[in-house]
Amino acid sequence: MKKAFVQLHVAIFLAGFTAIFGKLIELNEGMLVLYRMLLSAVILGVYMLLVKSTFQLSKSGLFRLVGVGSIVALHWVTFYGSIKYSNVSVAVTCLSAIGFFTSFIEPAIVRRKIDLMEVALGLLVIGGIYCIFNFYPEYVKGMVFGLLSAFFASIFPIVNKLLLKKHSANSVTFYEMLGGFLVLCLVVPVYLLYFEAPRVVPRPVDWLWLVILALFCTVISFILSLNSLKHISAFTANLSYNLEPVYSIILAFILFKEHKFLGTGFYLGFALIVLAVVLQMLREWQHRKKAGNRISRSIEIDNIAV
């Protein structure tokens, strides 16, 4: 169990570097994601060959995974665009709006009732983002990209949860990376007409950052996270991933001195977002506690009956 927790938090810490590399790599966000998805697919494909994972899929399954891969690509392009047009701290904070979008999108996909408390907590997050926007209008373009990124990020985990019932995690990730890359090959030429790209070929140092990003922040982080899920619950894992933006902001403060450019508005907005996350964590904990109590009572009744 201890090893699983260590693996999980190493995975989260590695994921926290994703935004940092987005700042370091001097590529347009479209080109950055194009290379990231290609390298991730190649690395994961080699890994699957080594562990003898299957590559076989039905045509319908393949089309679904390519579709989800395109959503992942859009999420990453808009996320890195948010970093390029604002900074790491603002970009990862805007991602907190995922909960707001999920409160509407998940009920529509899985056909359940909208949870009004989830909507309320999502609105609290939106209020926090508005505080940041109100104090930093120069970051408006980056915030728009960040909110779009949160919207796309709220879709693919829900769909992936359904896909994982039929396909292995390795296959899902490989074909989504490959599919996203192929879709970007068609989209990026048009995208570059509207969003300037200083270069289309990475510098030598950019290749280094891209390989590290693909290997450590995508593939290894993914494998560590999956291994940890063999021993701990998905709830614990999802709860722990709330630390990712915190790690990213701390790293941005240390590496880029972003705290010098942020003031009252950012910290007030961030405090509201943290409050929403904590309240949601408490709700989940209470739900699990009640569920556990119901199971315990059921076992006691069964024992008495015996």
C-alpha angles and dihedrals in degrees: 000000000000090000090052092054091049090051092049095050093045087054091050092047091051090049088054089065091060092087092043092058089048087061095044099047111083097213133111109264091248094054092043093056092043091059094039094055093045094050092043091052092049094047094044091045091055090048091051091051090051094051091038096238115171121256094191118121137161117250091249091050091049093052091049092051092047088051092052089045089058089054090050089050091052090049092053095043092052092042093054089042088057090053093047093049097041124002141278095270095052093043096053091043091055088054087069086078087077089093092055093052092042091055087067104027099050095054089050093051101040093032102237132134120277111258106227092201090056089051091049092051089047090053089051088057091048087052089054092050090048090055089056092046092049092054097039111039089160087072095055094111091049091048092051089053089046093053091048088051090052090050093053091042090056092058109049100052090056092049092042090056088060094043093052089065088069105026136044119257090242093054093045093052096042096051093042091053092045093043092048090051093051092048091049090052086065098038104040097067089058092040091055090059089067103029118051119239117199089200139357097203115066121240115245090260090048090056088054092051091045093052091048090047093051096041103040106021096040115022104025092038088051094049093047091049092051092048091052091052089064088071107024133049125265088237091060091047095049091046091051092051088070084081093067096084089045091055091047093051093047090049091048090051091051100041103032102023089232091160087076090064097044127078144162097323094056095047093045091050092044090051091055090050092049089049090054091049092049092049091050090049090053091049092051091047091051092048091051092046091052091046090050091050091051091052091048092051090048091052091048091051091048090050091050090049090052 
